[in-house]
Amino acid sequence: MTVDGIDDAAVTAWLQARTAVNPPLAYEVIAGGRSNLTYRVSDVVGRKWVLRRPPLHSVLASAHDVGREHRLMHALQDSAVPVPPVVGLEEDPDVNGAPFYVMEFVDGHVIRSIDDAEEALAPDVRRDTARGLVQTLVDLHAVDIDAIGLGDLARREDYLARQLRRWYGQFQKGDSRDLPLVGLLHDRLVADIPRQHGTAIVHGDYRLDNVIVDGRGAIQAVLDWELCTLGDPLADLGLLVVYWTPPSATQLPLIPAAGAIPGFPDSDEIVSWYAQLSGRDVTELPYYVAFGLWKLAIILEGVYSRFSAGAYGKTDDSHRVFARLVEELLEKADEQAATVGR
């Protein structure tokens, strides 16, 4: 079958060399991914896998590193952090037009919307799901990076300075609109960088719809590791708070606003749980929330730009919602940054 971004003969041969496969294979783009392209792959006897590759075009050189994603999940296979079993990585772009990796398909639910949460999770398990989400984040931040071979993944110090430099650079290199608040907030955040709260694996995009949950609400796997690095663990917590009840929560198709769904705790309880389970001081979290808002605005501006350029194939005009959301996120980041240090 013909699917944008997939060479069926090449992918079939690649999989046959690594695992039991009964072709022909069927491919389906999994809805919800806004960065690397994600495909469900299935054979005629019902075995399923997931293939991840970069967008079709309009890709920045430092973004969409599927090799990095594969390395992280491979290293975490035997840790307390649940990840899908990986099948393999292909770095040669000649095989399928771009590097890609394949992992086993993990059954469960990905909560991408309020409707998803209400359909998949009974009200009496939602609180347990939130608690599990926090516990999994604490487990990730407790991983011994040297013991699992990730000590050289990135520099350990100056995480926030590196991140501010990286994301501002991404914004400047991308085909973005004129958004003065991006630069103004960058300068303010650089001037107010707090001390780093230790060094841990930082997921970089930790949120409810980047995990798979079962019908009882238990976390089965953490997904989407492309932004993962080493650094300050409070950055993950700050971004999780941003996602928990984002701007335009009732109309945004990208972020399931868990804080608005009955049965889920509010973000204050999420932060309290993290502090209790990790033992970390979270008094400086407002800075990390402001940074998370700013970073998310830049990420979504990139998504908007790539959609506009056709990097995700033929689409309708629904991506235009991101343009206004970016502006709202920057406005909220500006408000949050003004509270830092008070």
N, C-alpha and C positions, 0 to 999 in steps of 0.2 A: 504494500500500500504506500501511497505517496503522502508524506507529512513534511511540512517545512521544518528543516533542521535535522532530518533523519535520512540517512542512506540505509535503506532496509537491508540490502545484501551485506553491506559492510558490518552493520550492527549485529545482524544475525550470526555471521561468521565469528565475530568477536566474542559474542556470548557463548556460542557453541564450544569455543576453545577454553572456556573457563567454568562452565556449569552445565547441568542437564537442561536442554532446551528442545522443545518440540515445535518447530516452525510449521506454518508461517506465523509470524509475529504480528500483533496488532498494537498500534500506538495511539495514545490519547494525551493531548496536552492537559495537564492538571491545572484547573483554574486556580487563580489566586497568586501565582508567582509573578512578581513584578521586576525581577532582576535576572538571575539565571533562568533559563527555560527548563521546565520540569515535565517529563513525560512518564505516563504509566505504560509499561511494556508488558504484554501478556502473550502466552503461547496457547496452542490449541487444547492443552490439557488443564489449563487454568493456573499455571504458575505465573507469578507476577513479580516484576522488578520496577525500579524507578531509575530513569536516566536523567542526568543533569548536564547541561551544556550552556555556554554563554549565549547571549542574544544573537540574532542573525547578523546584525551590524550595528554601527554607532556605539562601539565598545571602547571605553577608555583603557589604556594599556595596563593600569594598576588595578582595574576592577574585574569582577567576575572570574576570580581565580579558582577554578574547580579543583585544581590539584591541591590547593590549600584546604578546601572543604574535605576532600578525601583523606588527606593526611590527619586532620583533626579527628574524624570519625574512626579511622583505623586505630589511632592511638588510644581512643576512649573505649574501645570494644570491651575491655575487661574491667572498666571502672564502675563507680556507683552511678555514673551518668548514663541513662539509657539512650543508645543510638542505634540506627538500623545497621544490620550486618552489611559490610561492603563486599562487593564482588570483585571490583577492580577499577583501575584508572587507566585511561588512554590519553597520553600526552601528545601523540602525533596528530596534528590537525588534518593530515591527508586522509585519515581513516573515515572521518565523518564531518569534515569541514571545520572542525574546531575540537579542542580537547573536551573530553567528557569522562564521567565516571558512572558506575552503576552500583546500586545497592538493592538489597532485598526489600520487597514491599512489606510494610508493617500495617497490619489490620488495625482499624480504629477510626476515630473521628478527628478531623482537623476543624477547629471552631473558627470559621472565618467571618461569622456574622452573628448578630443577636439571635436571628432565627435558628442558626445552627446550634447555638448553645441551648436554646429552649427545646429544640427537638432531640438533641443527643444526650443532654444531661438533665436528670430530674432535679428539681429544686433542692432536695435533701443531700445531693452529692456535690453541688457546686462549691460549697465551702471547702470540702475535702480536695477538690481539684485545685483550688487556689492555694491551699496549704501545700499540696504536692508540687505545684509550680514553684513555690518559694523554696521548698526543701531541695528540689532538683537544682535550683540556682545556687543554693548554699553548697551542695555537693560538688557542683562544677568548680566553684571558687576554692574548694578545699583540695582539689586534685594536686598531687605532687607532680609538677610539670617536668622535673628532671627524671623522675622514675618512669614516666611513660614516653620519654624521648622527645618532649616538646620544649626543652629548655632553650633551644636555639631558634624557636619559631619567630621571635621578634625581640627587640630590645625590651628590657624589663622596666627601666626607669623612664621618667618624664612622659608618662603615657598621655596625659591630657595635652601637653604641648605638642606631642607628635600627632595626636588626633586632630587638634585644631588646625595644625599645618596641613595635614592630609586632606581634610574635608574642605577647607577653604581653597586648597589647590584644585580639588576635584571640581568645585563650583566654577573656578576661574577658567579651567580647561574645557569645561562642558559648554554645550550650546544653550546657555541659560539666558533668562530674561534679566533686565536691569532691576536688581533687588538691593537697594542701598543698605537695608537692615542686616543683610548677611555680613557685610564688611564691618559695620558698626558693632554688631554683636561679637564678631570675631575678636575685635580689639578689646572689648570690655572683658570677654572671657579670658583672654590671654593675660590681662592685667590682674585678674582675681584668682588665678589658679591655686587651689588648695594643695596641701601636702598629699602625696600619694598614700592611699590606705593599703599598703602591701602590694604584692604582685601575684596575680592569678590569671587563669584562662578567662578572658573576657569574650563572651559570645558575640556581642556587638549588635544583636537584633533580637533580644530575648523577649518573647511575648506569647500570649495565649495561642495564637494561630501558628506559631512555629514549633508546636509540640503536637504529638498524636496522643489522644486519650482513649481509654476503653469505655464501655458503657457504664462502668462504675465510677468514671471520672479519674482513674489512675493514669499517671503519665507513662506512656509506652515508649516514646522516643522523642528526642530533641532534634529538630531539623534546621536547615539553612545556616550553615556554618561559614559562609563566604566572608563575613566581616570579622571573624574571630581573630584574636591576637592575644598578646600578653600585656597586662597592665593593671589598672585600678578597678577592682571589682565593683565599686560603688557606681561606676558608669552603667553597668547592666541594671542595677536597681533603679537608678534615675530614669533610664529609658523605659523600664517596665512600668513605672509610675506614669510616664507620659502616655503610654499605650492604654493604661487601665481605663482612663476616661478622657479621651482626646478631644480637641475642638471638633465641632460638627459631628459629634458622636452618632447622632440619630440619622445622619444622611451619608456617612462615609462608608463606601463599600470595602475599603482596604482593612480597616481596623475594627475588630469586634470589641466594643466598649464594655468589657466585663463588669466594670463598676456600675453600669446602668442596668444590669440584669438582676432581678430578685434572686437572692440566695448566695450571690458572690459578696465577699466583704469589700469595704471601701479601701482606697489606696493607703490610708493611714494604718490600717490593720496589716496590709501587705508589708509595709515598712517595719512595723513592730515585730512581726514574725521573723523577718529577715534579721533584724538586730538581735533577737533572742536566740535564734538558731545558729547564727554565725559568730556572735560575740563582738561584732564590729560596731564602732561608733558611727552613727548615721546623722549626727547633728549638722554636718555640712552638705546634706543631701540636696538642699535647694539649688546649689551650684550645678550639681549633676543633672538635675531636672532641666535647668535652663540650657545646659549643654546638650541634653537629649533632644529637647525641642528644636534647637538650632540644627543639630545633626540630621534629625528626621526631615526638617524642611529642605535641606540640601539633597538628601536622598530622594525625596519625592519630586523635587525639581528635576533631578536627573531622570526619574521615571517619566515625568511629563515630557521632557525633551526627547527621550527615546521613543515613546509612543508616537509623538508628533512626527518623528523621523521614520517611523515604520519598522523599528527594530524588532517589534513583537509580531510582525506580520500584519495582515489586514485586520483592522479593528473599526469599531464605530467611534463616536465622539465622546464616549463615557469618560475617557481619561481626562477630559477638561476639568473635571471636579478637582484634580490634583493642583491645578493652577491656583485656585482660590484657597485651597487647604494650605499650600505652602505659605501664602501670605498670612493666614490665621496663625499658623505655627510660629512664624517669625514674630508676630505681634505678641503672642503669649510668652515667647522666649524673652522678649524685651521686658515685659512686665515681671517675669520671674527673676531675671538678672538684676533688676532694680532692687530686689529684696535681699540679695546676697550680702552677707556681712552685717545685716541689721539685727 
